Amino acid sequence: MKEYLLKKVALLMSGGVDSSYCAYLLKEQGYEVLGVYLKLHRREELHTQNIRNIQKASEKLNINYTILEFQELFSKFVYEEFITSYKEGRTPNPCAICNPQMKFGFALQKALELGYPNIATGHYARIENGRIKEAYDKNKDQSYFLFGISQDAINRVIFPLGHSIKAEIKPTALEKLPWLGSLETYKDSQEICFVETNYIDILKKHYPVDTIGDIVDKKGNKIGQHQGYMQYTIGKRKGFRVDGAHTPHYVIGIHPQNNQITVGSKEDLAKNLVHAKPVSLPKDFKQIECSVKIRYRSPKIPATVFLNANGQLEARLKEKAYGVANGQALVLYDNDCIIGGGFISHSEIA
């Protein structure tokens, strides 16, 4: 009986090619698959289309599927944090919040209640020795967004695409599963599922984001105007006007309290000390030498990382980082395996 249970897996399905192909791969490996669709955002027309695709895949692959109404939970734990972050001058990372809370939190809990002890997703990542590891396809690796999931979840996760090349998935899937349709039928998943156009349109539903404000230099001198502080992130160099500027200016500070942004040179963006609120760390975590990433697409930087007296993660970078934004994830790596991480609260040049 125990062996049978271990071959049951709840697969989070999006209605796209990747997750449909995951269902096929898991069945080929002998798993009893339950397709799970999470209704997270409130774009009902998109849900209708996705569920239609899942119904088709489930019928063709002879698997069961279920729909979980998680919109209220998603709003509370992910969406509200997203809009609040921008109001407070931070740059949120909703996927890194959603994964531990929704997909590998509430959805895993529901899967266990339904008798499925394993959970699978179409993420491009791998599991090795109880740790999350970068995907074989480094260009599509999503391990950065998975740093916060619990060890219990990691022990139950299957990533069927972790050893695959993203560009090869669609043609292979459509060859194996011709009923999926054509390549043109499926668009790649959006980076943020609830954003239809851009994040500004989301914020406009809640805040007056087009309030013109002052641009100041490092000394506090007013040198131009911007379109509203929520429209900027650290490192941005467009979308504002600096009087008499002949060289590029970058956003180096965001000040919600007075609707100001501070700009400076690229070198003014440089940081080598990053503080973060810890989210997931090994139980015996002590000072370590490792590599860190401060954004999804940023390169890894060697660092000394430890918990300071206030219980905050402190990363002393051995190379300067540019564009460190409060709200983004500080993720710790041991070569290509995730150690843990947290969300950035402060950074400086020391």
C-alpha positions in Angstrom: 0.0 0.0 0.0 2.8 2.4 0.9 4.5 1.8 -2.5 1.2 2.6 -4.3 0.7 5.8 -2.4 4.2 7.0 -3.4 3.3 6.6 -7.0 0.4 9.1 -6.7 1.1 12.7 -7.7 -0.9 15.9 -7.8 0.2 17.9 -10.9 -0.4 21.6 -10.9 -1.6 22.3 -14.5 -1.9 25.7 -16.2 -3.5 24.6 -19.4 -0.3 25.1 -21.4 1.9 22.7 -23.3 4.5 22.3 -20.5 2.1 21.1 -17.8 0.2 18.9 -20.3 3.5 17.3 -21.3 4.3 16.9 -17.6 1.1 14.8 -17.1 2.2 12.6 -20.1 5.7 12.1 -18.6 4.4 11.3 -15.2 2.0 8.7 -16.6 4.8 7.2 -18.6 6.8 6.9 -15.3 3.9 4.9 -13.7 2.3 7.7 -11.6 -1.4 8.0 -10.9 -1.8 11.7 -11.8 -4.4 14.1 -10.5 -4.4 17.4 -12.5 -4.9 20.4 -10.3 -5.9 23.9 -11.6 -5.5 26.8 -9.2 -7.8 29.7 -9.7 -5.6 32.5 -8.3 -6.3 35.7 -10.1 -9.7 37.1 -11.2 -9.2 37.0 -15.0 -12.2 34.7 -15.6 -11.8 34.6 -19.4 -8.3 33.3 -18.9 -9.5 30.7 -16.4 -12.2 29.5 -18.8 -9.6 29.0 -21.6 -7.1 27.2 -19.3 -9.7 24.9 -17.8 -10.9 24.0 -21.3 -7.4 22.9 -22.2 -7.0 20.9 -19.0 -10.3 19.1 -19.6 -9.0 18.1 -23.0 -5.7 17.0 -21.7 -7.3 15.0 -18.8 -9.6 13.3 -21.2 -6.9 12.3 -23.7 -4.5 11.2 -21.0 -7.2 9.5 -18.9 -6.5 11.3 -15.7 -8.7 13.1 -13.2 -8.5 16.8 -12.5 -9.8 19.2 -9.9 -10.2 23.0 -9.7 -9.2 24.8 -6.5 -10.8 28.2 -5.8 -7.9 30.0 -4.2 -8.7 33.6 -5.3 -9.3 34.8 -1.8 -6.1 33.3 -0.4 -4.2 34.6 -3.4 -5.5 38.1 -2.9 -4.6 38.0 0.8 -1.1 36.5 0.6 0.2 37.6 -2.9 -1.9 40.3 -4.6 -2.2 42.6 -1.6 1.5 42.3 -0.8 2.2 43.2 -4.5 0.2 46.5 -4.5 1.3 47.4 -0.9 5.0 47.0 -1.9 4.8 49.5 -4.7 2.9 51.9 -2.5 5.8 51.7 0.0 8.5 52.1 -2.6 9.5 48.5 -2.8 9.8 46.2 -5.9 7.9 43.0 -5.1 8.6 39.5 -6.5 5.1 37.9 -6.5 6.2 34.5 -7.9 8.7 34.1 -5.1 5.8 34.8 -2.7 3.2 32.7 -4.5 5.3 29.5 -4.7 5.8 28.8 -1.0 2.4 30.2 0.0 0.0 28.9 -2.7 1.5 26.2 -4.9 3.7 24.4 -2.4 1.7 25.6 0.6 -2.1 25.5 0.3 -2.2 23.4 -2.9 0.2 20.8 -1.4 -2.0 20.7 1.8 -5.0 20.0 -0.4 -3.2 17.4 -2.4 -2.3 15.6 0.8 -5.9 15.7 2.0 -7.0 14.1 -1.3 -4.5 11.3 -0.8 -1.7 12.5 -3.1 1.6 12.6 -1.2 3.6 14.1 -4.1 3.2 17.4 -5.9 4.6 18.2 -9.4 4.9 21.4 -11.4 6.3 22.4 -14.8 9.0 24.6 -13.2 12.4 24.4 -14.7 14.4 23.3 -11.7 15.7 20.0 -10.2 15.8 18.3 -6.8 19.1 16.8 -5.6 19.8 15.4 -2.1 16.8 17.2 -0.7 17.6 20.6 -2.1 16.4 22.6 -5.0 18.9 22.7 -7.8 19.1 24.9 -11.0 17.6 23.5 -14.1 19.6 21.8 -16.8 18.5 24.7 -19.1 20.2 27.6 -17.4 18.5 30.1 -19.7 15.1 29.0 -18.3 16.1 28.1 -14.8 13.4 29.1 -12.2 15.2 28.0 -9.0 15.4 31.6 -7.9 11.6 31.8 -7.5 11.5 28.6 -5.4 14.0 29.5 -2.6 11.2 30.0 -0.1 9.4 26.6 -0.2 9.5 24.4 2.9 11.7 21.4 3.3 8.6 19.2 3.6 7.5 20.5 0.2 10.9 19.9 -1.3 10.8 16.3 -0.1 7.5 15.8 -2.0 8.2 17.8 -5.2 8.7 16.4 -8.7 9.9 18.6 -11.5 9.5 16.6 -14.7 11.1 19.3 -16.9 14.1 20.0 -14.8 16.4 18.0 -17.1 14.9 19.4 -20.3 15.7 22.2 -22.8 12.8 24.6 -22.9 13.0 25.2 -26.7 12.6 21.4 -27.3 9.5 20.9 -25.1 6.8 22.3 -27.5 7.9 20.4 -30.6 8.4 17.2 -28.6 5.1 17.5 -26.8 3.2 18.2 -30.0 4.8 15.2 -31.6 3.9 12.9 -28.7 0.5 14.5 -28.1 -0.8 15.8 -31.5 -4.2 16.5 -30.0 -2.7 19.5 -28.2 -2.9 21.5 -31.4 -0.2 23.7 -32.9 2.7 25.8 -31.6 0.7 28.9 -32.5 -2.1 27.8 -30.2 -0.1 28.3 -27.0 1.7 31.5 -25.8 4.4 31.3 -23.2 3.1 31.9 -19.6 3.2 35.5 -18.5 5.8 36.4 -15.9 3.0 37.7 -13.5 -0.2 35.8 -14.0 -2.6 38.5 -12.9 -1.0 41.3 -15.0 -2.7 41.6 -18.3 -0.7 44.5 -19.8 1.7 46.0 -17.2 1.9 46.4 -13.5 1.0 50.1 -13.6 -2.5 49.2 -14.8 -3.0 47.0 -11.8 -1.8 49.8 -9.4 -4.1 52.3 -11.1 -7.1 50.3 -9.7 -6.0 51.1 -6.2 -3.8 54.2 -6.1 -3.3 57.5 -8.0 0.0 56.5 -9.7 0.2 59.4 -12.2 1.0 62.1 -9.5 3.9 64.2 -10.8 6.7 64.6 -8.3 10.2 66.0 -8.0 13.5 64.3 -9.0 16.3 65.1 -6.7 20.1 64.5 -6.8 22.1 62.9 -4.0 22.3 66.3 -2.2 18.5 66.8 -2.3 18.6 69.4 -5.1 15.5 69.4 -7.3 16.7 68.6 -10.8 13.6 67.5 -12.7 10.2 65.8 -12.6 8.8 62.3 -12.7 5.4 60.8 -13.5 4.7 59.2 -10.1 7.1 57.3 -7.8 5.3 53.9 -8.2 6.2 53.9 -11.8 9.9 53.4 -11.0 12.2 50.8 -9.7 15.8 51.0 -8.6 18.1 51.1 -11.6 15.5 52.5 -14.1 17.0 55.1 -16.4 14.0 56.1 -18.6 10.5 57.6 -18.1 11.7 60.8 -16.3 13.3 64.1 -17.2 16.4 65.6 -15.6 17.0 69.3 -16.5 20.1 69.9 -18.6 21.3 66.3 -18.3 24.0 65.2 -20.7 24.8 61.8 -19.2 22.5 58.9 -18.2 20.7 59.1 -14.8 19.5 56.1 -12.9 16.9 55.8 -10.1 18.9 55.2 -6.9 16.2 56.0 -4.3 12.4 56.0 -4.0 10.7 58.1 -1.4 6.9 57.4 -1.1 6.4 59.9 1.8 6.9 62.9 -0.5 6.6 61.4 -4.0 10.3 61.9 -4.8 12.8 59.8 -6.6 16.6 60.3 -6.3 18.8 59.8 -9.3 22.5 59.4 -9.9 25.2 57.8 -11.9 25.5 54.1 -12.5 28.2 53.9 -9.9 25.8 55.4 -7.4 23.8 52.2 -7.8 26.7 50.1 -6.5 26.1 48.1 -3.3 28.2 45.6 -1.4 26.1 45.0 1.7 22.6 43.6 1.5 20.2 43.1 4.4 17.2 40.7 4.0 14.3 39.4 6.1 15.0 35.6 6.2 12.3 33.3 4.7 14.0 29.9 4.4 17.3 28.8 5.9 18.7 25.5 7.1 18.1 24.8 10.8 21.8 24.9 11.6 22.5 28.0 9.5 25.7 29.9 10.5 28.0 32.2 8.7 28.8 30.8 5.3 30.7 31.6 2.1 28.4 31.2 -0.9 27.1 32.9 -3.9 24.0 35.1 -4.0 21.6 36.6 -6.5 19.8 39.9 -5.9 17.5 39.6 -8.9 16.3 36.8 -11.2 18.5 37.8 -14.1 21.4 39.1 -12.1 24.7 37.1 -12.0 25.7 35.2 -8.9 28.1 37.2 -6.7 30.4 35.6 -4.1 29.5 36.7 -0.5 29.9 36.1 3.2 26.4 35.6 4.6 25.3 35.5 8.2 22.4 36.3 10.6 23.1 39.6 12.4 22.1 40.5 16.0 18.7 41.5 14.8 18.0 38.1 13.2 18.3 39.6 9.7 20.3 38.1 6.8 23.4 40.1 6.1 25.3 39.5 2.8 28.7 41.1 2.5 29.3 40.9 -1.3 32.8 40.4 -2.6 31.9 42.3 -5.8 29.6 45.3 -6.3 26.0 44.7 -7.2 24.0 47.1 -9.2 20.2 47.7 -9.1 19.6 46.1 -5.6 15.9 46.8 -4.9 14.0 46.4 -1.6 11.4 43.7 -2.0 13.3 41.5 -4.4 14.7 38.1 -3.2 18.2 37.6 -1.9 18.8 33.9 -2.8 21.8 31.9 -1.5 23.5 29.3 -3.7 25.9 26.5 -3.0 27.2 26.1 -6.6 23.9 25.4 -8.4 21.9 24.3 -5.3 19.7 26.6 -3.3 20.6 27.1 0.4 17.8 29.5 1.2 17.2 33.3 1.2 14.9 36.2 2.1 13.5 39.4 0.9 15.7 42.5 0.6 15.0 45.2 3.2 18.0 47.5 2.8 21.3 47.7 0.9 24.3 50.0 1.1 27.9 50.5 0.1 30.2 49.7 3.0 
